[in-house]
Amino acid sequence: MSSTAFLARAGRAIGLIVLILAAIISLGPLVWTLSTSLRTPAEAFTNPPAWIPLHPDWSNYRAVFEQIPLLSFFANSVIVTGLIVVGQTITCMMSGYAFAMIRFPGRGKIFMLFLATMMVPLQATMIPVFVLIKWMGLANSLGALIVPALGGAFGTFLMRQYFMQMPRELGEAARIDGASPLQVFWFVYARMAVPPAAALATLNFSGFWSEFYRPLIFLSDQSTYTLPLGLVGLQGNLGTGSISVVLAGVVVALVPSVLLFAFAQRYFIEGITTGSFR
């Protein structure tokens, strides 16, 4: 075996080992959460820790439904996350298409200014956004979470980069055939942008489904709580609740994100890694 072939195999072996270690580190907290959710409170802090519960206690999951209105919180999260994902995907596709395909004065400067908003932390804009929400009459409602999140600089950037690689000749041919600008966008370019749109939708679902900070600030009525905020009720007064029940609620909340990624991972990976039409 030549030294070049040996080094290539050694490099692949080292890379594989690094990936396995990274996977173990990433999945470790998830496995621990699932394991602890099946233990009794007395077994949750055993020393040395045991990864596999000897006597799984499924009553923790029943306790989640008994202690909080989980279905109500789940429905609120579905409404909020679903509308945000659909709204932001559509708006980001349209704005990304405009910045990539439509020429207008100041396009580059406006786009750079738009991207600059990604550098502003959420906490810095929370008070102005709250004032606007209150002025619009959306305080303490699901609309307070939906309306401010219908657009996004990252999504616009992602879609713009994808649209910029598409051939302009397709749009010109459609316009010669009598298509309007909106028809060119929807029937030509939007149909070709499904992979990045799916990737954007997956990222948005994961981010907004688990969002805690904005619901904590904008919502005060329990009937409007989303799932992450509602799970706080499992902690009990002064944190006296069962840690096993809390983690059982966390596992229930993780299921939609895991299922979505399992079904959409092909589009997600394709949208992130491809997009060349050369």
LUMVO-528468 format. One record per residue: x, y, z of N, C-alpha, C in turn. Coordinates in pm, whole numbers. Layout:
<marvos>
[marvo [X Y Z] [X Y Z] [X Y Z]]
...
</marvos>
This chain:
<marvos>
[marvo [85 -120 0] [0 0 0] [88 124 0]]
[marvo [61 216 -90] [140 337 -97] [111 428 20]]
[marvo [204 520 44] [187 613 156] [68 706 133]]
[marvo [42 740 6] [-72 828 -23] [-204 761 9]]
[marvo [-216 633 -31] [-339 559 0] [-356 539 150]]
[marvo [-244 513 218] [-250 495 364] [-296 623 433]]
[marvo [-242 737 391] [-281 864 450] [-427 896 422]]
[marvo [-473 860 301] [-614 884 267] [-705 801 356]]
[marvo [-672 673 375] [-754 588 462] [-749 636 607]]
[marvo [-629 676 651] [-617 725 788] [-699 852 807]]
[marvo [-699 939 706] [-778 1061 716] [-926 1032 723]]
[marvo [-973 936 642] [-1115 898 647] [-1151 836 781]]
[marvo [-1060 753 835] [-1087 691 965] [-1095 795 1076]]
[marvo [-1003 890 1074] [-1005 997 1175] [-1131 1081 1161]]
[marvo [-1169 1112 1037] [-1293 1188 1016] [-1415 1114 1066]]
[marvo [-1418 983 1043] [-1531 902 1091] [-1537 902 1243]]
[marvo [-1420 889 1306] [-1417 890 1453] [-1465 1024 1508]]
[marvo [-1423 1132 1444] [-1466 1266 1489] [-1617 1281 1474]]
[marvo [-1673 1233 1362] [-1817 1242 1340] [-1894 1158 1443]]
[marvo [-1842 1039 1476] [-1908 955 1575] [-1908 1023 1712]]
[marvo [-1793 1081 1749] [-1785 1152 1876] [-1880 1272 1879]]
[marvo [-1887 1345 1767] [-1978 1460 1760] [-2123 1415 1772]]
[marvo [-2158 1301 1708] [-2294 1250 1718] [-2328 1209 1861]]
[marvo [-2232 1144 1929] [-2255 1104 2068] [-2276 1226 2157]]
[marvo [-2194 1328 2138] [-2207 1449 2219] [-2340 1519 2191]]
[marvo [-2383 1519 2065] [-2508 1586 2029] [-2630 1509 2079]]
[marvo [-2625 1376 2069] [-2740 1295 2108] [-2744 1264 2256]]
[marvo [-2632 1286 2325] [-2626 1255 2468] [-2735 1322 2550]]
[marvo [-2752 1455 2541] [-2858 1520 2620] [-2997 1470 2585]]
[marvo [-3022 1439 2457] [-3153 1388 2416] [-3181 1251 2478]]
[marvo [-3080 1163 2474] [-3096 1030 2534] [-3116 1042 2684]]
[marvo [-3042 1132 2747] [-3056 1151 2892] [-3195 1204 2927]]
[marvo [-3246 1295 2847] [-3381 1347 2869] [-3485 1236 2860]]
[marvo [-3476 1155 2755] [-3570 1044 2738] [-3557 944 2852]]
[marvo [-3436 914 2893] [-3414 818 3001] [-3471 869 3133]]
[marvo [-3446 995 3165] [-3494 1050 3292] [-3645 1063 3294]]
[marvo [-3706 1085 3177] [-3852 1097 3173] [-3921 965 3207]]
[marvo [-3848 855 3204] [-3906 723 3234] [-3867 674 3374]]
[marvo [-3813 762 3457] [-3774 723 3592] [-3868 785 3695]]
[marvo [-3863 731 3814] [-3932 794 3926] [-3847 910 3975]]
[marvo [-3904 1006 4045] [-3823 1118 4095] [-3705 1074 4179]]
[marvo [-3722 966 4254] [-3612 919 4339] [-3496 864 4258]]
[marvo [-3526 810 4139] [-3422 753 4054] [-3359 856 3960]]
[marvo [-3415 975 3954] [-3368 1074 3858] [-3226 1122 3887]]
[marvo [-3185 1117 4014] [-3054 1170 4052] [-2967 1062 4116]]
[marvo [-2981 938 4069] [-2899 830 4123] [-2752 851 4088]]
[marvo [-2666 805 4175] [-2522 820 4156] [-2453 686 4184]]
[marvo [-2386 629 4087] [-2358 681 3952] [-2482 680 3864]]
[marvo [-2490 772 3768] [-2610 780 3683] [-2625 657 3595]]
[marvo [-2749 619 3571] [-2780 505 3484] [-2852 557 3360]]
[marvo [-2800 521 3242] [-2858 569 3118] [-2988 498 3083]]
[marvo [-3000 375 3126] [-3119 296 3094] [-3199 269 3221]]
[marvo [-3323 319 3233] [-3403 294 3354] [-3438 147 3366]]
[marvo [-3419 91 3484] [-3448 -51 3506] [-3598 -79 3507]]
[marvo [-3674 15 3559] [-3819 -1 3567] [-3885 124 3509]]
[marvo [-3904 129 3377] [-3961 250 3314] [-4096 287 3374]]
[marvo [-4111 414 3406] [-4233 465 3468] [-4306 554 3367]]
[marvo [-4403 496 3296] [-4476 570 3194] [-4580 664 3253]]
[marvo [-4601 659 3384] [-4700 747 3446] [-4658 893 3440]]
[marvo [-4528 919 3417] [-4483 1058 3406] [-4549 1128 3289]]
[marvo [-4571 1055 3180] [-4635 1114 3062] [-4783 1139 3088]]
[marvo [-4846 1052 3164] [-4985 1077 3200] [-4996 1198 3292]]
[marvo [-4897 1215 3379] [-4897 1328 3470] [-4885 1461 3396]]
[marvo [-4817 1461 3282] [-4804 1584 3203] [-4941 1634 3161]]
[marvo [-5026 1544 3112] [-5160 1582 3068] [-5251 1618 3185]]
[marvo [-5221 1564 3303] [-5305 1592 3419] [-5270 1725 3486]]
[marvo [-5145 1766 3477] [-5101 1885 3551] [-5117 2014 3472]]
[marvo [-5113 2007 3340] [-5127 2127 3257] [-5221 2096 3140]]
[marvo [-5287 2200 3085] [-5371 2178 2964] [-5283 2165 2841]]
[marvo [-5218 2051 2828] [-5117 2031 2724] [-5174 2046 2584]]
[marvo [-5293 1993 2561] [-5352 1999 2428] [-5379 2143 2385]]
[marvo [-5420 2227 2480] [-5443 2369 2449] [-5312 2438 2411]]
[marvo [-5207 2412 2489] [-5077 2470 2457] [-5025 2419 2323]]
[marvo [-5047 2290 2298] [-5003 2230 2172] [-5074 2296 2054]]
[marvo [-5204 2317 2067] [-5281 2379 1959] [-5232 2522 1934]]
[marvo [-5204 2597 2040] [-5153 2733 2024] [-5019 2733 1950]]
[marvo [-4932 2639 1985] [-4802 2631 1918] [-4818 2594 1771]]
[marvo [-4912 2505 1742] [-4935 2467 1602] [-4983 2588 1521]]
[marvo [-5075 2664 1578] [-5128 2783 1508] [-5018 2885 1485]]
[marvo [-4946 2917 1592] [-4842 3020 1582] [-4731 2977 1487]]
[marvo [-4677 2858 1509] [-4565 2812 1428] [-4607 2791 1283]]
[marvo [-4725 2733 1262] [-4770 2708 1126] [-4787 2836 1046]]
[marvo [-4852 2936 1105] [-4873 3062 1034] [-4741 3136 1010]]
[marvo [-4650 3129 1106] [-4520 3195 1088] [-4442 3127 976]]
[marvo [-4441 2994 977] [-4366 2921 874] [-4420 2952 735]]
[marvo [-4553 2945 719] [-4612 2974 589] [-4589 3119 549]]
[marvo [-4617 3211 642] [-4602 3353 611] [-4460 3393 581]]
[marvo [-4365 3344 661] [-4226 3383 638] [-4170 3317 513]]
[marvo [-4210 3196 483] [-4163 3132 361] [-4208 3210 238]]
[marvo [-4335 3252 236] [-4388 3326 122] [-4323 3463 110]]
[marvo [-4315 3537 220] [-4258 3672 215] [-4110 3670 181]]
[marvo [-4037 3571 234] [-3894 3564 206] [-3868 3522 61]]
[marvo [-3954 3436 9] [-3940 3401 -133] [-3964 3523 -221]]
[marvo [-4065 3602 -188] [-4096 3719 -269] [-3987 3825 -257]]
[marvo [-3940 3852 -135] [-3837 3954 -118] [-3703 3907 -175]]
[marvo [-3671 3777 -158] [-3548 3725 -217] [-3552 3733 -369]]
[marvo [-3667 3704 -427] [-3683 3715 -573] [-3667 3860 -618]]
[marvo [-3724 3953 -543] [-3715 4094 -580] [-3570 4142 -577]]
[marvo [-3496 4107 -472] [-3357 4151 -462] [-3268 4082 -565]]
[marvo [-3306 3965 -613] [-3222 3891 -707] [-3255 3922 -852]]
[marvo [-3383 3942 -884] [-3426 3946 -1023] [-3479 4081 -1070]]
[marvo [-3519 4166 -979] [-3580 4293 -1018] [-3481 4407 -993]]
[marvo [-3457 4487 -1093] [-3367 4600 -1080] [-3446 4724 -1037]]
[marvo [-3402 4788 -930] [-3464 4911 -885] [-3359 4995 -813]]
[marvo [-3377 5127 -807] [-3276 5215 -747] [-3246 5178 -602]]
[marvo [-3117 5174 -570] [-3075 5147 -432] [-3091 5003 -388]]
[marvo [-3102 4911 -483] [-3127 4771 -447] [-3016 4715 -357]]
[marvo [-2892 4739 -393] [-2781 4686 -315] [-2774 4745 -175]]
[marvo [-2794 4878 -164] [-2787 4942 -33] [-2903 4899 56]]
[marvo [-3021 4888 -2] [-3137 4843 76] [-3116 4700 126]]
[marvo [-3058 4616 40] [-3034 4479 80] [-2932 4470 193]]
[marvo [-2826 4549 185] [-2727 4551 292] [-2787 4603 422]]
[marvo [-2872 4704 412] [-2939 4754 531] [-3032 4649 589]]
[marvo [-3096 4574 500] [-3185 4467 544] [-3106 4359 617]]
[marvo [-2989 4323 563] [-2906 4222 628] [-2851 4271 762]]
[marvo [-2830 4402 773] [-2776 4457 897] [-2870 4432 1016]]
[marvo [-2999 4412 989] [-3092 4387 1099] [-3063 4254 1168]]
[marvo [-2988 4163 1101] [-2951 4037 1163] [-2853 4057 1277]]
[marvo [-2785 4171 1277] [-2686 4199 1382] [-2749 4260 1506]]
[marvo [-2876 4298 1497] [-2943 4360 1611] [-3002 4250 1699]]
[marvo [-2965 4243 1826] [-3019 4137 1912] [-3168 4155 1937]]
[marvo [-3235 4044 1960] [-3379 4047 1982] [-3417 4133 2101]]
[marvo [-3334 4130 2205] [-3366 4205 2325] [-3367 4356 2301]]
[marvo [-3288 4402 2202] [-3281 4546 2176] [-3408 4599 2112]]
[marvo [-3481 4514 2041] [-3603 4556 1972] [-3730 4514 2044]]
[marvo [-3717 4448 2157] [-3834 4392 2223] [-3932 4500 2267]]
[marvo [-3882 4608 2327] [-3971 4713 2377] [-4042 4786 2261]]
[marvo [-3971 4831 2156] [-4043 4893 2044] [-4146 4800 1980]]
[marvo [-4112 4672 1966] [-4207 4577 1908] [-4329 4561 1998]]
[marvo [-4306 4557 2128] [-4417 4543 2223] [-4510 4665 2216]]
[marvo [-4451 4785 2202] [-4532 4905 2191] [-4616 4901 2064]]
[marvo [-4556 4859 1953] [-4631 4849 1827] [-4742 4744 1837]]
[marvo [-4714 4633 1900] [-4814 4528 1916] [-4932 4579 1999]]
[marvo [-4901 4650 2105] [-5008 4704 2189] [-5089 4807 2112]]
[marvo [-5022 4889 2030] [-5092 4991 1951] [-5184 4924 1848]]
[marvo [-5144 4808 1797] [-5224 4736 1699] [-5336 4655 1764]]
[marvo [-5341 4652 1896] [-5444 4577 1966] [-5421 4428 1970]]
[marvo [-5296 4386 1956] [-5264 4244 1955] [-5200 4195 2083]]
[marvo [-5195 4282 2185] [-5130 4243 2310] [-5201 4122 2371]]
[marvo [-5122 4031 2426] [-5172 3911 2493] [-5258 3826 2400]]
[marvo [-5214 3813 2276] [-5284 3728 2180] [-5179 3656 2096]]
[marvo [-5222 3554 2025] [-5130 3480 1940] [-5076 3567 1826]]
[marvo [-5155 3668 1787] [-5109 3759 1682] [-4984 3835 1722]]
[marvo [-4963 3854 1853] [-4843 3924 1899] [-4717 3846 1865]]
[marvo [-4728 3715 1851] [-4613 3633 1814] [-4603 3615 1663]]
[marvo [-4717 3617 1594] [-4719 3587 1451] [-4677 3706 1366]]
[marvo [-4740 3820 1387] [-4721 3936 1298] [-4575 3982 1293]]
[marvo [-4503 4000 1405] [-4364 4047 1394] [-4269 3947 1328]]
[marvo [-4311 3823 1315] [-4220 3720 1262] [-4251 3681 1118]]
[marvo [-4335 3758 1049] [-4375 3720 914] [-4268 3750 810]]
[marvo [-4165 3822 845] [-4054 3848 754] [-3923 3816 822]]
[marvo [-3820 3792 745] [-3692 3759 805] [-3576 3789 713]]
[marvo [-3468 3847 768] [-3352 3881 687] [-3277 3756 642]]
[marvo [-3264 3658 730] [-3192 3536 692] [-3264 3463 579]]
[marvo [-3396 3450 591] [-3473 3383 486] [-3463 3455 354]]
[marvo [-3466 3588 358] [-3451 3667 236] [-3314 3644 173]]
[marvo [-3211 3643 256] [-3075 3618 205] [-3064 3479 143]]
[marvo [-3119 3378 210] [-3113 3242 158] [-3183 3230 23]]
[marvo [-3302 3287 13] [-3377 3277 -112] [-3311 3361 -222]]
[marvo [-3259 3476 -187] [-3192 3560 -287] [-3074 3487 -349]]
[marvo [-2992 3423 -266] [-2876 3352 -319] [-2919 3240 -413]]
[marvo [-3029 3177 -384] [-3078 3070 -471] [-3132 3125 -602]]
[marvo [-3211 3233 -593] [-3268 3292 -714] [-3161 3350 -806]]
[marvo [-3052 3401 -746] [-2947 3461 -828] [-2880 3358 -919]]
[marvo [-2887 3230 -884] [-2824 3127 -966] [-2918 3072 -1074]]
[marvo [-3042 3118 -1074] [-3137 3072 -1175] [-3119 3152 -1304]]
[marvo [-3135 3089 -1419] [-3118 3160 -1547] [-3230 3262 -1570]]
[marvo [-3192 3381 -1605] [-3291 3485 -1632] [-3367 3459 -1762]]
[marvo [-3310 3375 -1849] [-3375 3348 -1977] [-3513 3283 -1958]]
[marvo [-3531 3210 -1848] [-3660 3147 -1822] [-3768 3252 -1801]]
[marvo [-3737 3355 -1723] [-3833 3461 -1700] [-3861 3542 -1824]]
[marvo [-3755 3567 -1902] [-3774 3643 -2026] [-3861 3566 -2124]]
[marvo [-3842 3436 -2132] [-3926 3355 -2221] [-4071 3357 -2177]]
[marvo [-4094 3352 -2046] [-4231 3356 -1995] [-4296 3491 -2023]]
[marvo [-4219 3599 -2010] [-4275 3732 -2037] [-4308 3748 -2185]]
[marvo [-4226 3689 -2271] [-4256 3695 -2416] [-4387 3623 -2445]]
[marvo [-4414 3518 -2370] [-4539 3442 -2389] [-4660 3510 -2325]]
[marvo [-4638 3627 -2263] [-4749 3704 -2209] [-4770 3689 -2060]]
[marvo [-4677 3630 -1987] [-4692 3613 -1843] [-4666 3745 -1772]]
[marvo [-4745 3773 -1669] [-4725 3892 -1588] [-4608 3870 -1492]]
[marvo [-4555 3978 -1430] [-4444 3960 -1334] [-4477 3862 -1222]]
[marvo [-4601 3868 -1171] [-4640 3775 -1065] [-4645 3631 -1115]]
[marvo [-4692 3612 -1237] [-4697 3478 -1295] [-4556 3424 -1320]]
[marvo [-4466 3511 -1362] [-4327 3468 -1382] [-4268 3419 -1250]]
[marvo [-4295 3495 -1145] [-4243 3455 -1014] [-4304 3323 -969]]
[marvo [-4436 3312 -973] [-4504 3198 -913] [-4493 3070 -996]]
[marvo [-4510 3082 -1128] [-4516 2963 -1211] [-4380 2921 -1266]]
[marvo [-4280 3009 -1259] [-4148 2975 -1312] [-4047 2956 -1199]]
[marvo [-4020 3066 -1128] [-3910 3062 -1032] [-3949 2999 -898]]
[marvo [-4069 3027 -849] [-4108 2971 -719] [-4115 2819 -725]]
[marvo [-4156 2765 -838] [-4165 2619 -852] [-4025 2555 -846]]
[marvo [-3924 2630 -888] [-3787 2578 -889] [-3718 2599 -755]]
[marvo [-3779 2676 -667] [-3716 2710 -539] [-3772 2629 -423]]
[marvo [-3828 2512 -452] [-3885 2430 -345] [-3779 2383 -245]]
[marvo [-3661 2336 -286] [-3562 2290 -188] [-3521 2396 -86]]
[marvo [-3481 2518 -128] [-3445 2617 -25] [-3566 2662 57]]
[marvo [-3684 2665 -5] [-3804 2701 71] [-3833 2596 178]]
[marvo [-3813 2468 144] [-3832 2362 243] [-3729 2370 354]]
[marvo [-3605 2403 319] [-3502 2419 420] [-3536 2536 514]]
[marvo [-3581 2647 456] [-3620 2762 536] [-3737 2729 627]]
[marvo [-3837 2658 574] [-3953 2620 654] [-3912 2530 770]]
[marvo [-3821 2437 744] [-3776 2347 850] [-3703 2422 960]]
[marvo [-3615 2514 921] [-3542 2594 1020] [-3637 2682 1100]]
[marvo [-3733 2742 1033] [-3828 2828 1102] [-3915 2748 1199]]
[marvo [-3959 2630 1155] [-4041 2547 1244] [-3964 2511 1369]]
[marvo [-3840 2468 1353] [-3759 2429 1468] [-3737 2546 1562]]
[marvo [-3710 2664 1505] [-3682 2781 1589] [-3804 2834 1661]]
[marvo [-3915 2849 1590] [-4033 2910 1650] [-4114 2810 1733]]
[marvo [-4104 2681 1703] [-4174 2582 1785] [-4117 2579 1927]]
[marvo [-3989 2597 1940] [-3925 2593 2072] [-3901 2732 2132]]
[marvo [-3957 2835 2071] [-3933 2972 2118] [-3996 2994 2255]]
[marvo [-3918 3055 2342] [-3965 3079 2479] [-3965 3228 2515]]
[marvo [-3866 3302 2466] [-3847 3439 2514] [-3963 3532 2475]]
[marvo [-4001 3533 2347] [-4110 3622 2306] [-4243 3585 2370]]
[marvo [-4282 3458 2375] [-4407 3426 2446] [-4404 3468 2593]]
[marvo [-4288 3458 2656] [-4278 3498 2796] [-4305 3647 2813]]
[marvo [-4265 3728 2716] [-4282 3874 2724] [-4421 3916 2679]]
[marvo [-4471 3856 2571] [-4593 3905 2508] [-4722 3842 2560]]
[marvo [-4714 3728 2625] [-4834 3656 2667] [-4844 3653 2819]]
[marvo [-4964 3682 2869] [-4987 3678 3014] [-5107 3591 3051]]
[marvo [-5193 3562 2956] [-5309 3478 2981] [-5274 3332 2949]]
[marvo [-5300 3241 3042] [-5263 3102 3023] [-5330 3039 2900]]
[marvo [-5445 3089 2864] [-5516 3032 2749] [-5443 3059 2617]]
[marvo [-5351 3153 2617] [-5275 3186 2497] [-5133 3130 2500]]
[marvo [-5095 3060 2606] [-4959 3009 2617] [-4928 2910 2505]]
[marvo [-4805 2919 2455] [-4755 2817 2364] [-4691 2705 2445]]
[marvo [-4654 2598 2379] [-4607 2479 2448] [-4482 2502 2534]]
[marvo [-4375 2566 2483] [-4258 2587 2569] [-4289 2668 2694]]
[marvo [-4374 2769 2680] [-4410 2850 2797] [-4501 2772 2891]]
[marvo [-4592 2694 2837] [-4683 2617 2921] [-4613 2508 3000]]
[marvo [-4503 2454 2946] [-4431 2348 3017] [-4369 2397 3147]]
[marvo [-4353 2527 3161] [-4298 2581 3286] [-4387 2545 3404]]
[marvo [-4518 2530 3379] [-4610 2496 3487] [-4581 2361 3549]]
[marvo [-4506 2275 3479] [-4473 2144 3535] [-4370 2154 3647]]
[marvo [-4300 2267 3656] [-4199 2282 3760] [-4260 2294 3898]]
[marvo [-4388 2334 3904] [-4452 2350 4033] [-4409 2476 4104]]
[marvo [-4462 2498 4221] [-4430 2617 4299] [-4287 2611 4350]]
[marvo [-4209 2713 4317] [-4069 2722 4358] [-3987 2602 4312]]
[marvo [-4023 2545 4199] [-3947 2435 4143] [-3960 2305 4218]]
[marvo [-4073 2283 4282] [-4092 2162 4362] [-4149 2046 4280]]
[marvo [-4175 2066 4153] [-4230 1960 4071] [-4129 1851 4040]]
[marvo [-4178 1741 3988] [-4094 1627 3954] [-4014 1655 3828]]
[marvo [-3882 1636 3835] [-3799 1657 3718] [-3832 1555 3609]]
[marvo [-3875 1437 3649] [-3911 1334 3551] [-4034 1376 3471]]
[marvo [-4132 1438 3538] [-4251 1485 3468] [-4216 1601 3376]]
[marvo [-4129 1690 3421] [-4086 1803 3338] [-4020 1753 3210]]
[marvo [-3931 1657 3222] [-3862 1605 3104] [-3954 1522 3017]]
[marvo [-4056 1460 3075] [-4157 1392 2993] [-4229 1493 2905]]
[marvo [-4261 1609 2961] [-4321 1716 2881] [-4228 1765 2772]]
[marvo [-4099 1773 2802] [-4002 1814 2701] [-3996 1714 2586]]
[marvo [-4001 1586 2619] [-3998 1482 2515] [-4121 1495 2425]]
[marvo [-4237 1518 2485] [-4359 1535 2406] [-4346 1655 2313]]
[marvo [-4286 1763 2363] [-4270 1883 2281] [-4170 1862 2168]]
[marvo [-4075 1769 2185] [-3973 1746 2083] [-4023 1662 1967]]
[marvo [-4129 1586 1988] [-4175 1491 1887] [-4206 1558 1752]]
[marvo [-4283 1668 1746] [-4311 1729 1615] [-4186 1772 1539]]
[marvo [-4088 1829 1609] [-3965 1872 1540] [-3888 1754 1486]]
[marvo [-3880 1647 1563] [-3807 1528 1518] [-3876 1466 1397]]
[marvo [-4009 1455 1401] [-4082 1397 1289] [-4070 1483 1163]]
[marvo [-4078 1616 1180] [-4066 1704 1064] [-3930 1689 998]]
[marvo [-3825 1689 1078] [-3691 1676 1020] [-3672 1540 955]]
[marvo [-3731 1436 1014] [-3718 1302 956] [-3780 1296 817]]
[marvo [-3894 1364 799] [-3962 1360 670] [-3907 1463 571]]
[marvo [-3849 1572 622] [-3806 1681 534] [-3655 1691 520]]
[marvo [-3581 1595 573] [-3436 1608 573] [-3378 1608 431]]
[marvo [-3442 1536 339] [-3391 1535 201] [-3399 1674 140]]
[marvo [-3513 1741 156] [-3528 1877 104] [-3440 1974 180]]
[marvo [-3426 1951 311] [-3344 2040 393] [-3198 2037 347]]
[marvo [-3144 1916 332] [-3005 1904 290] [-2985 1957 149]]
[marvo [-3081 1926 60] [-3071 1974 -78] [-3077 2126 -84]]
[marvo [-3163 2187 -1] [-3177 2332 -3] [-3056 2403 52]]
[marvo [-2985 2339 147] [-2868 2401 206] [-2745 2384 119]]
[marvo [-2730 2267 55] [-2606 2234 -13] [-2609 2252 -164]]
[marvo [-2727 2264 -225] [-2733 2276 -369] [-2797 2406 -410]]
[marvo [-2826 2417 -537] [-2889 2539 -586] [-2821 2594 -710]]
[marvo [-2725 2522 -763] [-2653 2568 -882] [-2728 2525 -1008]]
[marvo [-2752 2619 -1096] [-2821 2591 -1222] [-2728 2613 -1341]]
[marvo [-2601 2608 -1315] [-2506 2632 -1424] [-2496 2511 -1515]]
</marvos>
